Amino acid sequence: MDVALIASKDEVLFIVRNNRPALELDQRKIWERGYSSKGRNRGLGLSNLLELVHEFDNVSLNTEVGPDSFSQTLIFKPKGAY
């Protein structure tokens, strides 16, 4: 897992990148509570993340799915700057 925090005067980026199995991934289902490509008793993180992003006007989320990795970039803008 790689984690980065990048701050500029215009925004703060919080990036998390993790390896994933090289299996086909339904990108619509990854946001569903309980869905996981890694097995049972998982699948809460992305649904919780999406709920949090929807609660704030100044936060956005970019998702990238590669053949063997998965990354999330949370973008925080100062209030009034979007």
Protein Blocks (a to p, Z undefined) as FASTA:
>chain_A
ZZdddddfkbccdddddddddbdddfklmmpghiafkbghihklmmmmmmmmmmpmkbcc
dddddfkbccdddddddehiZZ
